[in-house]
Each structure stands twice: as C-alpha cells, then as structure tokens.
Amino acid sequence: MYPPESRFANVDTIDLTDLSFWAQPHGDRDAAFAALRRRPEPMLFREPAMPGFGRGSGYYALVRHADIAEVSRRPQDFGSLPTAISIIDLPEELNGFFGSMINMDNPQHARLRRLVSRAFGRGMAAEFEAASNKAARQIVDDLIADGPGDFVRQVAAVMPIAVLSGMMGIPGDDYEFIYDRSNVIVGTFDPEYVPRADQATSALLKTSHELADYISRLAADRTKNPTGDLITRLVQAQIDGERLSPEELSSFFILLVVAGMETTRNAISRGLALLTEHPGQRELLLSDFEKYAPGAVEEILRVATPINWMRRTVTRDCEVNGHPFRKGEKLLLFYWSANRDEEVFADPYRFDITRDPNPHMSFGSIGPHFCLGAHLARMEVTVLFRELFGRLPDIRTVGEPRRLVASFVEAIKHVECAF
C-alpha cells in the first residue's frame, strides 16, 4: 500500500526546510517521502534562514533505510561535529549547552558515553523499572481523581519527568520548571512557546542557562551531600581518574530533558492516539497485554518516530551506496522516511502490533550514536500502558491532536482523553 497522492508526490513541490511542510497531514508527508525514496539520487535542499546567520550551501536528504544505516555505521566518514541536531551550525554559546555526546565524535564521544553509562546504562534496569512502576501508579491515580482532560499534560509528559526526576532526586515541585523549559527547547519555533520567531535564539539561550544553573546547583549539593541518586552517581562517575566536567554534566542534563523526556512523552501520546484509531489492534493488545506489548511498543515507536532526523557532516570525500559526497557537505538522516521504507517494511502505512521483524530507526541506527536510553524509553512506555489499560481499559483520545510546530521533534502538544 502506498500513501495517498498529494501535491507533495511531485518532488519539485517538496521543501523539507519549510516548517509548513511538517505541519501537513501525515499522509501528505508520507507521499512526499515516498516520492523522494523513488529518486535515484539524494535531493539537495536549501538551509533555513535564521536572523543573524548567513544561509549555508544546503543539505542532502537521506530518506532510504539502507542509506541511513550505511552512514550510521561509518562515523569516520560522517561526523556529528559540529552538531547533529541543527541544520545550521550553532553559535559558540549554544554549543556550550548542546555540546553533549550526541554532537561529538570519537574519542570524546566514547569517553563521555563510558562515563555516563556507569550511571545510566542497562545495569540500572531494575531501578529504572521500579521507578517507572511507581510513577505510573501515581499518574493513573491522579488521572482517575482529576478526570479526563489533556492526556499530554496529565499523563504522557508526566511519566518521563517523574521517572528521571525521581531517580535524580529532583523535587516534585520542580517538575513544572522542567516541563516548561523542555517545551521551549523543542518548540523554539512554535508560537505557543516562543511567540516571536526573531526571539528564538535568545529564548533558547535563556532556557539553556536556566537548566544549566539548575543542574549545577544540584550537582554542587550532591558533591557535598551524596545521596546515592542518579545525580550523585553522575558526579562520582569516573574512568581512569576522569570525571564529568560541570559543563559536560549540564549538557548531558539538557540532553536528558530533550531525548529522555520529550521523545518518551511523544511516543506515549501518539501511542494512545494510534490505539484509539485502530480499535482492532487495541483489542488484540488488551486480549493478552504481556504477549503483545513488546511488539506494540516497537510499532508505536516506528509509526510515531519521535525524532524526525539527525544531521551528519561529511569528513572526507566518499560514497554511500553509489552516491558520491564531498568533505564538508551536510546530510540529514530522515528516520521518519526510513521507518516507512517499502524495501524494508511490508505495507509500511499499516499499524500492526504483530509486525516482525521491525527494524525501525526511532532510536537511530546501528552505530556509536544509537540511543543510550532506548531500553528505558521502551520500559516506560510498556509500564505506563500496562497500568493505564489495566485500570482504565476504555481510555481513548478524543478529537484531533494538536501537533508541535517543529521539524526535528515529532510531537503532540495537546490531545484530549476520555474514559
């Protein structure tokens, strides 16, 4: 099955840089990417215009599963420096906040990932699961007490904030602070969060400063008064005598806010919407939750694709599956498109919780930058839906979700629920 024909089926009408493209119905977007996948070569797109920045020479859109997998396996040819999360090169002051390991190449990336893994890796699975179960029970308790409303605000956004904040020793009174700032970071070009486009850079800087100052105060406290929480372990983590610098700790915290909280929140929101839209799949899931939940979570992640793309920069002249690239050129790896590639997924526009295999790229592809918190995200989604459907089996979304104005993050801002 192919997506419905739309005005974007002609590649000459596609502009992946224009935010209005990302606001179109998903069917139109799917038609655009299907058309791009049928092209023999990656297409070059213009870069966005931002106040105070010159416009660069453009970027190539990689839209096929095989091409993105190949680039991800070759970090020596395709680097994350100077940035993986922005088409334009960020100013120096922003790189200080967003210069986390997602924007690094080896050996710096490997060093930081090793340090963080000691406090955040799979060895913490039991503790993460306990924290997830506790958060899910409280969230559903509160939802039942408060009644139906905005599912994002009442449930989906609270789950990852509660889990990570609880493990990091962040007080519940500060959840709103983190929620508001995470909205600004991912919604820099959404007028609900930053009313004027010419204030985007200053809003991002202000928010980043506030989050960095916040984590610095917590880290200083844990250095003097260790408690055993996640911040304490991050402060104390060391390899060969090396520890995280204050700047590295701050940038990792901001990465957690975006990657660890926003993506899980959006998978949960889209998950309930998908199960509402496909009652047969919902009925199948609830018929034996433990049997079908793993496949359901993977299919939700594939269809939701919470991160639409990542950037890579060509480090030397090379080829990818016959396509030549020159040093310095920019590539955008469109995971949304890869997750709908007809060469990999049978009937890719069908939501099927029994899909197997399901080699989606919602956590990136195989390579050094595969998401460190993938296991935690899967656990949080599973635990929350187990609690939610176990106690409110008829919960569903109502009306059209309101989507975030953004290209990098695929997000639902608001969607009403009923039960």
Contacts in CASP RR format, 6 or more apart in sequence:
PFRMAT RR
TARGET T0000
AUTHOR 0000-0000-0000
METHOD contacts of the structure
MODEL  1
MYPPESRFANVDTIDLTDLSFWAQPHGDRDAAFAALRRRPEPMLFREPAM
PGFGRGSGYYALVRHADIAEVSRRPQDFGSLPTAISIIDLPEELNGFFGS
MINMDNPQHARLRRLVSRAFGRGMAAEFEAASNKAARQIVDDLIADGPGD
FVRQVAAVMPIAVLSGMMGIPGDDYEFIYDRSNVIVGTFDPEYVPRADQA
TSALLKTSHELADYISRLAADRTKNPTGDLITRLVQAQIDGERLSPEELS
SFFILLVVAGMETTRNAISRGLALLTEHPGQRELLLSDFEKYAPGAVEEI
LRVATPINWMRRTVTRDCEVNGHPFRKGEKLLLFYWSANRDEEVFADPYR
FDITRDPNPHMSFGSIGPHFCLGAHLARMEVTVLFRELFGRLPDIRTVGE
PRRLVASFVEAIKHVECAF
1 347 0 8 1.000
1 348 0 8 1.000
1 349 0 8 1.000
1 350 0 8 1.000
2 31 0 8 1.000
2 34 0 8 1.000
2 342 0 8 1.000
2 349 0 8 1.000
3 27 0 8 1.000
3 30 0 8 1.000
3 31 0 8 1.000
3 34 0 8 1.000
3 349 0 8 1.000
4 27 0 8 1.000
4 28 0 8 1.000
4 31 0 8 1.000
5 31 0 8 1.000
6 27 0 8 1.000
6 28 0 8 1.000
6 31 0 8 1.000
6 32 0 8 1.000
7 13 0 8 1.000
7 28 0 8 1.000
8 14 0 8 1.000
8 21 0 8 1.000
8 24 0 8 1.000
8 28 0 8 1.000
8 29 0 8 1.000
8 31 0 8 1.000
8 32 0 8 1.000
8 35 0 8 1.000
9 31 0 8 1.000
9 32 0 8 1.000
9 34 0 8 1.000
9 35 0 8 1.000
10 35 0 8 1.000
11 32 0 8 1.000
11 35 0 8 1.000
11 36 0 8 1.000
11 39 0 8 1.000
11 43 0 8 1.000
14 21 0 8 1.000
14 32 0 8 1.000
14 35 0 8 1.000
14 36 0 8 1.000
14 43 0 8 1.000
15 21 0 8 1.000
15 45 0 8 1.000
15 46 0 8 1.000
16 32 0 8 1.000
16 45 0 8 1.000
16 61 0 8 1.000
16 332 0 8 1.000
16 334 0 8 1.000
16 407 0 8 1.000
17 45 0 8 1.000
17 46 0 8 1.000
17 47 0 8 1.000
17 48 0 8 1.000
17 87 0 8 1.000
17 407 0 8 1.000
19 189 0 8 1.000
19 405 0 8 1.000
19 406 0 8 1.000
19 407 0 8 1.000
21 29 0 8 1.000
21 32 0 8 1.000
21 407 0 8 1.000
22 29 0 8 1.000
22 308 0 8 1.000
22 405 0 8 1.000
22 406 0 8 1.000
22 407 0 8 1.000
23 403 0 8 1.000
23 405 0 8 1.000
29 336 0 8 1.000
30 340 0 8 1.000
30 349 0 8 1.000
33 63 0 8 1.000
33 334 0 8 1.000
33 336 0 8 1.000
33 337 0 8 1.000
33 340 0 8 1.000
34 340 0 8 1.000
34 342 0 8 1.000
36 43 0 8 1.000
36 61 0 8 1.000
36 63 0 8 1.000
36 337 0 8 1.000
37 63 0 8 1.000
37 64 0 8 1.000
37 337 0 8 1.000
37 341 0 8 1.000
37 342 0 8 1.000
41 323 0 8 1.000
42 60 0 8 1.000
42 61 0 8 1.000
42 62 0 8 1.000
42 63 0 8 1.000
42 67 0 8 1.000
42 323 0 8 1.000
42 331 0 8 1.000
43 60 0 8 1.000
43 61 0 8 1.000
44 58 0 8 1.000
44 59 0 8 1.000
44 60 0 8 1.000
44 61 0 8 1.000
45 58 0 8 1.000
45 59 0 8 1.000
45 60 0 8 1.000
45 61 0 8 1.000
45 332 0 8 1.000
46 55 0 8 1.000
46 58 0 8 1.000
47 55 0 8 1.000
47 56 0 8 1.000
47 57 0 8 1.000
47 58 0 8 1.000
47 59 0 8 1.000
47 87 0 8 1.000
47 88 0 8 1.000
47 330 0 8 1.000
48 55 0 8 1.000
48 87 0 8 1.000
48 88 0 8 1.000
49 55 0 8 1.000
50 88 0 8 1.000
50 200 0 8 1.000
50 201 0 8 1.000
51 197 0 8 1.000
51 198 0 8 1.000
51 201 0 8 1.000
53 88 0 8 1.000
54 88 0 8 1.000
56 88 0 8 1.000
57 329 0 8 1.000
57 330 0 8 1.000
58 87 0 8 1.000
58 330 0 8 1.000
59 87 0 8 1.000
59 311 0 8 1.000
59 329 0 8 1.000
59 330 0 8 1.000
59 331 0 8 1.000
59 332 0 8 1.000
60 325 0 8 1.000
60 329 0 8 1.000
60 330 0 8 1.000
60 331 0 8 1.000
60 332 0 8 1.000
61 331 0 8 1.000
61 332 0 8 1.000
61 334 0 8 1.000
62 68 0 8 1.000
62 71 0 8 1.000
62 320 0 8 1.000
62 331 0 8 1.000
62 332 0 8 1.000
62 333 0 8 1.000
62 334 0 8 1.000
63 334 0 8 1.000
63 337 0 8 1.000
63 338 0 8 1.000
63 341 0 8 1.000
64 321 0 8 1.000
64 337 0 8 1.000
64 338 0 8 1.000
64 341 0 8 1.000
64 343 0 8 1.000
65 338 0 8 1.000
65 339 0 8 1.000
65 341 0 8 1.000
65 343 0 8 1.000
65 344 0 8 1.000
65 359 0 8 1.000
65 361 0 8 1.000
66 321 0 8 1.000
66 341 0 8 1.000
66 343 0 8 1.000
66 344 0 8 1.000
67 320 0 8 1.000
67 321 0 8 1.000
67 323 0 8 1.000
68 333 0 8 1.000
68 334 0 8 1.000
68 335 0 8 1.000
68 338 0 8 1.000
68 361 0 8 1.000
68 365 0 8 1.000
69 338 0 8 1.000
69 361 0 8 1.000
69 365 0 8 1.000
69 366 0 8 1.000
70 320 0 8 1.000
70 321 0 8 1.000
71 77 0 8 1.000
71 78 0 8 1.000
71 312 0 8 1.000
71 320 0 8 1.000
71 331 0 8 1.000
71 333 0 8 1.000
71 365 0 8 1.000
72 78 0 8 1.000
72 333 0 8 1.000
72 364 0 8 1.000
72 365 0 8 1.000
72 366 0 8 1.000
72 367 0 8 1.000
72 369 0 8 1.000
72 370 0 8 1.000
73 365 0 8 1.000
73 366 0 8 1.000
73 367 0 8 1.000
74 318 0 8 1.000
75 105 0 8 1.000
75 106 0 8 1.000
75 367 0 8 1.000
75 368 0 8 1.000
75 369 0 8 1.000
76 315 0 8 1.000
77 314 0 8 1.000
77 315 0 8 1.000
77 316 0 8 1.000
77 318 0 8 1.000
78 312 0 8 1.000
78 313 0 8 1.000
78 314 0 8 1.000
78 315 0 8 1.000
78 331 0 8 1.000
79 105 0 8 1.000
79 312 0 8 1.000
79 313 0 8 1.000
79 314 0 8 1.000
79 315 0 8 1.000
80 102 0 8 1.000
80 103 0 8 1.000
80 104 0 8 1.000
80 105 0 8 1.000
80 109 0 8 1.000
80 311 0 8 1.000
80 312 0 8 1.000
80 313 0 8 1.000
80 369 0 8 1.000
81 103 0 8 1.000
81 104 0 8 1.000
81 105 0 8 1.000
81 313 0 8 1.000
82 89 0 8 1.000
82 90 0 8 1.000
82 95 0 8 1.000
82 103 0 8 1.000
82 313 0 8 1.000
83 89 0 8 1.000
83 90 0 8 1.000
83 95 0 8 1.000
83 98 0 8 1.000
83 99 0 8 1.000
83 103 0 8 1.000
83 311 0 8 1.000
84 102 0 8 1.000
84 103 0 8 1.000
84 310 0 8 1.000
84 311 0 8 1.000
84 312 0 8 1.000
84 369 0 8 1.000
85 98 0 8 1.000
85 102 0 8 1.000
85 103 0 8 1.000
85 310 0 8 1.000
85 311 0 8 1.000
85 408 0 8 1.000
86 311 0 8 1.000
87 311 0 8 1.000
87 330 0 8 1.000
87 332 0 8 1.000
90 98 0 8 1.000
91 201 0 8 1.000
93 205 0 8 1.000
94 201 0 8 1.000
94 204 0 8 1.000
94 205 0 8 1.000
94 208 0 8 1.000
95 103 0 8 1.000
96 247 0 8 1.000
96 251 0 8 1.000
97 205 0 8 1.000
97 208 0 8 1.000
97 209 0 8 1.000
97 211 0 8 1.000
97 212 0 8 1.000
97 250 0 8 1.000
97 251 0 8 1.000
97 254 0 8 1.000
98 208 0 8 1.000
98 251 0 8 1.000
98 254 0 8 1.000
98 255 0 8 1.000
99 251 0 8 1.000
100 112 0 8 1.000
100 248 0 8 1.000
100 251 0 8 1.000
100 252 0 8 1.000
100 254 0 8 1.000
100 255 0 8 1.000
101 108 0 8 1.000
101 109 0 8 1.000
101 112 0 8 1.000
101 113 0 8 1.000
101 116 0 8 1.000
101 252 0 8 1.000
101 255 0 8 1.000
102 255 0 8 1.000
102 259 0 8 1.000
102 369 0 8 1.000
104 112 0 8 1.000
106 368 0 8 1.000
109 368 0 8 1.000
109 369 0 8 1.000
110 368 0 8 1.000
111 239 0 8 1.000
111 242 0 8 1.000
112 244 0 8 1.000
112 248 0 8 1.000
112 252 0 8 1.000
113 368 0 8 1.000
113 372 0 8 1.000
114 239 0 8 1.000
115 237 0 8 1.000
115 238 0 8 1.000
115 239 0 8 1.000
115 242 0 8 1.000
115 243 0 8 1.000
115 244 0 8 1.000
115 248 0 8 1.000
116 234 0 8 1.000
116 237 0 8 1.000
116 244 0 8 1.000
116 252 0 8 1.000
116 372 0 8 1.000
117 372 0 8 1.000
118 233 0 8 1.000
118 237 0 8 1.000
118 239 0 8 1.000
119 230 0 8 1.000
119 233 0 8 1.000
119 234 0 8 1.000
119 237 0 8 1.000
120 230 0 8 1.000
120 234 0 8 1.000
120 372 0 8 1.000
120 373 0 8 1.000
121 372 0 8 1.000
121 373 0 8 1.000
121 375 0 8 1.000
122 375 0 8 1.000
125 375 0 8 1.000
125 379 0 8 1.000
127 167 0 8 1.000
128 163 0 8 1.000
128 167 0 8 1.000
128 375 0 8 1.000
128 376 0 8 1.000
128 379 0 8 1.000
129 379 0 8 1.000
129 383 0 8 1.000
131 163 0 8 1.000
131 166 0 8 1.000
131 167 0 8 1.000
132 159 0 8 1.000
132 163 0 8 1.000
132 379 0 8 1.000
132 380 0 8 1.000
132 383 0 8 1.000
132 384 0 8 1.000
133 383 0 8 1.000
133 387 0 8 1.000
135 158 0 8 1.000
135 159 0 8 1.000
135 162 0 8 1.000
135 163 0 8 1.000
135 166 0 8 1.000
135 384 0 8 1.000
136 159 0 8 1.000
136 383 0 8 1.000
136 384 0 8 1.000
136 386 0 8 1.000
136 387 0 8 1.000
136 388 0 8 1.000
137 387 0 8 1.000
138 162 0 8 1.000
139 154 0 8 1.000
139 155 0 8 1.000
139 158 0 8 1.000
139 159 0 8 1.000
139 162 0 8 1.000
139 384 0 8 1.000
139 387 0 8 1.000
140 155 0 8 1.000
140 387 0 8 1.000
140 388 0 8 1.000
140 391 0 8 1.000
140 392 0 8 1.000
142 154 0 8 1.000
143 154 0 8 1.000
143 155 0 8 1.000
143 392 0 8 1.000
144 391 0 8 1.000
144 392 0 8 1.000
146 154 0 8 1.000
147 419 0 8 1.000
148 398 0 8 1.000
148 416 0 8 1.000
148 417 0 8 1.000
148 418 0 8 1.000
148 419 0 8 1.000
149 416 0 8 1.000
149 417 0 8 1.000
150 414 0 8 1.000
150 415 0 8 1.000
150 416 0 8 1.000
150 417 0 8 1.000
151 269 0 8 1.000
151 272 0 8 1.000
151 397 0 8 1.000
151 415 0 8 1.000
151 416 0 8 1.000
151 417 0 8 1.000
152 265 0 8 1.000
152 269 0 8 1.000
152 412 0 8 1.000
152 413 0 8 1.000
152 414 0 8 1.000
152 415 0 8 1.000
153 414 0 8 1.000
154 417 0 8 1.000
155 268 0 8 1.000
155 384 0 8 1.000
155 388 0 8 1.000
155 417 0 8 1.000
156 265 0 8 1.000
156 266 0 8 1.000
156 268 0 8 1.000
156 269 0 8 1.000
156 272 0 8 1.000
156 412 0 8 1.000
157 179 0 8 1.000
157 261 0 8 1.000
157 265 0 8 1.000
158 175 0 8 1.000
159 264 0 8 1.000
159 265 0 8 1.000
159 268 0 8 1.000
159 380 0 8 1.000
159 384 0 8 1.000
160 260 0 8 1.000
160 261 0 8 1.000
160 262 0 8 1.000
160 264 0 8 1.000
160 265 0 8 1.000
160 380 0 8 1.000
161 175 0 8 1.000
161 178 0 8 1.000
161 179 0 8 1.000
161 261 0 8 1.000
162 175 0 8 1.000
163 376 0 8 1.000
163 380 0 8 1.000
164 170 0 8 1.000
164 230 0 8 1.000
164 256 0 8 1.000
164 260 0 8 1.000
164 261 0 8 1.000
165 171 0 8 1.000
165 172 0 8 1.000
165 174 0 8 1.000
165 175 0 8 1.000
165 178 0 8 1.000
166 172 0 8 1.000
166 229 0 8 1.000
167 229 0 8 1.000
167 230 0 8 1.000
168 218 0 8 1.000
168 229 0 8 1.000
168 230 0 8 1.000
168 231 0 8 1.000
169 218 0 8 1.000
169 227 0 8 1.000
169 229 0 8 1.000
169 230 0 8 1.000
169 231 0 8 1.000
170 178 0 8 1.000
170 218 0 8 1.000
174 214 0 8 1.000
177 214 0 8 1.000
178 211 0 8 1.000
178 257 0 8 1.000
178 261 0 8 1.000
181 207 0 8 1.000
181 210 0 8 1.000
181 211 0 8 1.000
181 257 0 8 1.000
182 257 0 8 1.000
182 258 0 8 1.000
182 261 0 8 1.000
182 262 0 8 1.000
183 193 0 8 1.000
184 193 0 8 1.000
184 194 0 8 1.000
184 203 0 8 1.000
184 204 0 8 1.000
184 207 0 8 1.000
185 204 0 8 1.000
185 207 0 8 1.000
185 208 0 8 1.000
185 254 0 8 1.000
185 257 0 8 1.000
185 258 0 8 1.000
185 262 0 8 1.000
186 258 0 8 1.000
186 262 0 8 1.000
186 404 0 8 1.000
186 406 0 8 1.000
186 408 0 8 1.000
186 409 0 8 1.000
186 411 0 8 1.000
187 193 0 8 1.000
187 194 0 8 1.000
187 404 0 8 1.000
187 405 0 8 1.000
187 406 0 8 1.000
187 409 0 8 1.000
188 194 0 8 1.000
188 200 0 8 1.000
188 203 0 8 1.000
188 204 0 8 1.000
188 406 0 8 1.000
189 197 0 8 1.000
189 200 0 8 1.000
189 405 0 8 1.000
189 406 0 8 1.000
190 404 0 8 1.000
190 405 0 8 1.000
190 406 0 8 1.000
190 413 0 8 1.000
191 405 0 8 1.000
192 405 0 8 1.000
192 413 0 8 1.000
193 203 0 8 1.000
194 200 0 8 1.000
194 203 0 8 1.000
208 254 0 8 1.000
211 250 0 8 1.000
211 253 0 8 1.000
211 254 0 8 1.000
211 257 0 8 1.000
212 250 0 8 1.000
212 251 0 8 1.000
212 253 0 8 1.000
212 254 0 8 1.000
215 231 0 8 1.000
215 249 0 8 1.000
215 250 0 8 1.000
215 253 0 8 1.000
216 246 0 8 1.000
216 249 0 8 1.000
216 250 0 8 1.000
218 231 0 8 1.000
219 231 0 8 1.000
219 234 0 8 1.000
219 235 0 8 1.000
219 246 0 8 1.000
219 249 0 8 1.000
222 229 0 8 1.000
222 231 0 8 1.000
222 232 0 8 1.000
222 235 0 8 1.000
223 235 0 8 1.000
226 232 0 8 1.000
226 235 0 8 1.000
226 236 0 8 1.000
234 244 0 8 1.000
234 249 0 8 1.000
234 252 0 8 1.000
235 243 0 8 1.000
235 244 0 8 1.000
235 249 0 8 1.000
236 243 0 8 1.000
237 243 0 8 1.000
237 244 0 8 1.000
244 252 0 8 1.000
258 409 0 8 1.000
259 307 0 8 1.000
259 371 0 8 1.000
259 373 0 8 1.000
260 373 0 8 1.000
260 376 0 8 1.000
260 377 0 8 1.000
262 306 0 8 1.000
262 409 0 8 1.000
262 411 0 8 1.000
263 306 0 8 1.000
263 307 0 8 1.000
263 377 0 8 1.000
263 409 0 8 1.000
264 306 0 8 1.000
264 376 0 8 1.000
264 377 0 8 1.000
264 380 0 8 1.000
264 381 0 8 1.000
265 411 0 8 1.000
266 304 0 8 1.000
266 306 0 8 1.000
266 409 0 8 1.000
266 410 0 8 1.000
266 411 0 8 1.000
266 412 0 8 1.000
267 300 0 8 1.000
267 301 0 8 1.000
267 304 0 8 1.000
267 306 0 8 1.000
267 362 0 8 1.000
267 377 0 8 1.000
267 381 0 8 1.000
268 380 0 8 1.000
268 381 0 8 1.000
268 384 0 8 1.000
268 385 0 8 1.000
269 401 0 8 1.000
269 411 0 8 1.000
269 412 0 8 1.000
269 415 0 8 1.000
270 300 0 8 1.000
270 303 0 8 1.000
270 304 0 8 1.000
270 306 0 8 1.000
270 401 0 8 1.000
270 410 0 8 1.000
270 412 0 8 1.000
271 300 0 8 1.000
271 304 0 8 1.000
271 381 0 8 1.000
272 388 0 8 1.000
272 395 0 8 1.000
272 396 0 8 1.000
272 397 0 8 1.000
272 415 0 8 1.000
272 417 0 8 1.000
273 397 0 8 1.000
273 401 0 8 1.000
273 412 0 8 1.000
273 415 0 8 1.000
274 281 0 8 1.000
274 300 0 8 1.000
274 303 0 8 1.000
274 304 0 8 1.000
274 351 0 8 1.000
275 281 0 8 1.000
275 282 0 8 1.000
275 285 0 8 1.000
275 296 0 8 1.000
275 396 0 8 1.000
276 282 0 8 1.000
276 396 0 8 1.000
276 397 0 8 1.000
277 351 0 8 1.000
278 351 0 8 1.000
281 296 0 8 1.000
281 351 0 8 1.000
281 352 0 8 1.000
281 353 0 8 1.000
284 292 0 8 1.000
284 353 0 8 1.000
284 354 0 8 1.000
285 292 0 8 1.000
285 293 0 8 1.000
285 296 0 8 1.000
285 353 0 8 1.000
285 389 0 8 1.000
286 389 0 8 1.000
286 393 0 8 1.000
289 385 0 8 1.000
289 386 0 8 1.000
289 389 0 8 1.000
289 390 0 8 1.000
292 353 0 8 1.000
292 354 0 8 1.000
293 382 0 8 1.000
293 385 0 8 1.000
293 386 0 8 1.000
294 382 0 8 1.000
295 353 0 8 1.000
295 354 0 8 1.000
295 355 0 8 1.000
295 356 0 8 1.000
295 358 0 8 1.000
296 353 0 8 1.000
296 385 0 8 1.000
297 378 0 8 1.000
297 381 0 8 1.000
297 382 0 8 1.000
297 385 0 8 1.000
298 355 0 8 1.000
298 358 0 8 1.000
298 360 0 8 1.000
299 351 0 8 1.000
299 352 0 8 1.000
299 353 0 8 1.000
299 355 0 8 1.000
299 358 0 8 1.000
300 381 0 8 1.000
301 360 0 8 1.000
301 362 0 8 1.000
301 363 0 8 1.000
301 377 0 8 1.000
301 378 0 8 1.000
301 381 0 8 1.000
302 339 0 8 1.000
302 345 0 8 1.000
302 355 0 8 1.000
302 358 0 8 1.000
302 360 0 8 1.000
302 362 0 8 1.000
303 339 0 8 1.000
303 351 0 8 1.000
304 362 0 8 1.000
304 410 0 8 1.000
305 335 0 8 1.000
305 336 0 8 1.000
305 339 0 8 1.000
305 360 0 8 1.000
305 361 0 8 1.000
305 362 0 8 1.000
305 410 0 8 1.000
306 362 0 8 1.000
306 409 0 8 1.000
306 410 0 8 1.000
306 411 0 8 1.000
307 335 0 8 1.000
307 362 0 8 1.000
307 364 0 8 1.000
307 408 0 8 1.000
307 409 0 8 1.000
307 410 0 8 1.000
308 334 0 8 1.000
308 335 0 8 1.000
308 336 0 8 1.000
308 407 0 8 1.000
308 408 0 8 1.000
308 409 0 8 1.000
308 410 0 8 1.000
309 332 0 8 1.000
309 333 0 8 1.000
309 334 0 8 1.000
309 335 0 8 1.000
309 336 0 8 1.000
309 407 0 8 1.000
309 408 0 8 1.000
310 332 0 8 1.000
310 333 0 8 1.000
310 335 0 8 1.000
310 364 0 8 1.000
310 369 0 8 1.000
311 330 0 8 1.000
311 331 0 8 1.000
311 332 0 8 1.000
311 333 0 8 1.000
312 330 0 8 1.000
312 331 0 8 1.000
312 333 0 8 1.000
313 328 0 8 1.000
313 329 0 8 1.000
313 330 0 8 1.000
313 331 0 8 1.000
314 325 0 8 1.000
314 326 0 8 1.000
314 327 0 8 1.000
314 328 0 8 1.000
314 329 0 8 1.000
314 330 0 8 1.000
314 331 0 8 1.000
315 327 0 8 1.000
315 328 0 8 1.000
316 327 0 8 1.000
317 324 0 8 1.000
317 325 0 8 1.000
317 326 0 8 1.000
317 327 0 8 1.000
318 324 0 8 1.000
318 325 0 8 1.000
319 325 0 8 1.000
325 331 0 8 1.000
333 364 0 8 1.000
333 365 0 8 1.000
335 361 0 8 1.000
335 362 0 8 1.000
335 364 0 8 1.000
336 410 0 8 1.000
338 344 0 8 1.000
338 360 0 8 1.000
338 361 0 8 1.000
338 365 0 8 1.000
339 345 0 8 1.000
339 348 0 8 1.000
339 360 0 8 1.000
339 361 0 8 1.000
339 362 0 8 1.000
340 348 0 8 1.000
340 349 0 8 1.000
341 348 0 8 1.000
342 348 0 8 1.000
344 359 0 8 1.000
345 355 0 8 1.000
345 358 0 8 1.000
363 370 0 8 1.000
363 371 0 8 1.000
363 373 0 8 1.000
363 374 0 8 1.000
363 377 0 8 1.000
364 370 0 8 1.000
364 371 0 8 1.000
371 377 0 8 1.000
388 395 0 8 1.000
389 395 0 8 1.000
392 419 0 8 1.000
394 419 0 8 1.000
395 417 0 8 1.000
395 418 0 8 1.000
395 419 0 8 1.000
396 417 0 8 1.000
396 418 0 8 1.000
396 419 0 8 1.000
397 415 0 8 1.000
397 416 0 8 1.000
397 417 0 8 1.000
397 418 0 8 1.000
398 415 0 8 1.000
398 416 0 8 1.000
398 417 0 8 1.000
398 418 0 8 1.000
399 415 0 8 1.000
399 416 0 8 1.000
400 415 0 8 1.000
401 412 0 8 1.000
401 413 0 8 1.000
401 414 0 8 1.000
401 415 0 8 1.000
402 412 0 8 1.000
402 413 0 8 1.000
402 414 0 8 1.000
402 415 0 8 1.000
403 411 0 8 1.000
403 412 0 8 1.000
403 413 0 8 1.000
404 410 0 8 1.000
404 411 0 8 1.000
404 412 0 8 1.000
404 413 0 8 1.000
END
